[in-house]
Amino acid sequence: MHLEFYAQEVHYAEALGGDIIQVSFQEYPDPEVDYNKSDFQLPPSVKRIFFSANYEFPPCATHVDWCDGEEEDGGELIKEIELTNRSLKMTLKNNYSFNVSFKTDDITFQKIKCFLTG
C-alpha cells in the first residue's frame, strides 16, 4: 500500500511531562476541534497518519497508525523515514509507504523532527 496526501493539519502533543508523545498529519482539520471554522464540512474520507510513543513504560517504540480515507490500520513500526520542513516520506516494516506534504510553524516542526528522527 502507498498513501500520499497534503496535510492541512499538523499536530504535536505531549502529556505527563513528555512521557507520552503524539504527532498527527491529517488531510483536513478534525471537525470536533474548534478551529473557528464553523462552516467547515469534513469530506467523507480523511487521510491521516498518527504517531505515538509512551516513554513512561520502557522499552518504548514509536507506533504508527493511519487511515487511507476509507480504512484504518496501524500498529506498525518505522523502517525508514525522511523528514524535511515540507514533507514526510516513510516506509514501515511491512513495506507500506507514505508521502505526506505539509506546512507548519518552525517550533512544531522542530519538535516533530526531534521525536521522529531523534
C-alpha positions in Angstrom: 0.0 0.0 0.0 1.1 3.6 -0.7 -0.6 6.6 0.8 0.1 10.1 -0.4 -1.7 13.4 0.6 -1.3 17.0 1.7 -1.8 17.5 5.4 -3.7 20.7 6.2 -3.4 19.9 9.9 -0.1 19.0 11.6 -0.2 18.4 15.4 2.3 17.7 18.1 1.3 17.0 21.7 2.9 15.9 24.9 1.5 14.6 28.2 3.0 13.6 31.5 6.0 15.9 31.1 6.9 14.4 27.7 6.4 10.8 28.7 3.6 10.4 26.1 4.1 12.0 22.7 1.5 12.1 19.8 2.1 13.5 16.3 -0.5 13.6 13.6 -0.6 14.6 9.9 -4.2 14.9 8.7 -5.6 15.8 5.3 -8.3 18.0 6.8 -8.7 19.5 10.3 -10.6 17.5 12.8 -14.2 18.7 12.9 -14.5 18.1 16.7 -11.8 20.6 17.4 -12.8 24.3 17.3 -10.7 25.9 14.7 -13.2 28.9 14.4 -14.4 27.3 11.1 -18.0 26.6 12.0 -18.8 26.3 8.3 -16.1 23.7 7.7 -17.5 20.5 6.2 -15.4 17.4 6.5 -15.4 15.3 3.4 -16.3 11.6 3.8 -12.7 10.5 3.5 -9.9 11.9 5.6 -6.3 10.6 5.1 -4.1 10.7 8.2 -1.0 9.3 9.8 -0.7 9.2 13.6 2.5 8.5 15.6 2.5 7.8 19.3 5.1 6.8 21.9 4.8 6.2 25.7 8.2 6.6 27.4 6.7 6.0 30.8 7.0 2.2 30.5 10.2 1.2 28.7 11.1 -0.3 26.3 9.4 2.2 24.0 8.9 2.2 20.3 7.1 4.7 18.1 3.9 3.2 16.7 2.3 4.3 13.5 -1.5 4.2 12.7 -3.1 5.5 9.5 -6.2 5.9 7.5 -6.3 5.9 3.7 -9.6 7.8 3.7 -11.7 4.6 4.0 -10.0 2.0 6.1 -7.9 2.4 9.3 -4.9 0.3 10.1 -1.8 0.5 12.3 0.4 -0.8 15.0 3.4 -0.9 12.7 7.0 0.3 13.3 9.1 2.6 11.1 11.6 1.0 8.8 12.9 4.2 7.0 11.9 7.9 7.4 12.9 11.1 5.7 11.6 14.3 7.1 12.0 17.9 5.8 10.2 21.0 6.8 7.7 20.4 4.0 7.5 16.6 3.5 7.4 13.3 5.3 8.5 10.1 3.4 8.3 6.9 5.3 8.4 3.1 4.8 7.1 0.8 7.5 8.4 -2.6 8.5 5.5 -4.1 6.5 6.7 -2.1 3.4 3.7 0.2 3.3 4.9 3.6 2.1 3.8 7.2 2.8 4.5 10.5 1.2 2.9 13.5 3.0 3.4 17.1 2.1 2.6 19.7 4.8 3.2 23.2 6.1 3.7 24.0 9.8 5.5 26.5 12.1 9.2 26.1 12.9 8.6 25.2 16.6 6.2 22.4 15.8 8.4 21.1 13.0 11.5 21.0 15.3 9.5 19.1 18.0 8.3 16.6 15.3 11.8 16.2 13.9 13.3 15.5 17.3 10.6 13.0 18.0 10.7 11.1 14.7 14.3 11.3 13.8 15.9 11.6 17.2 
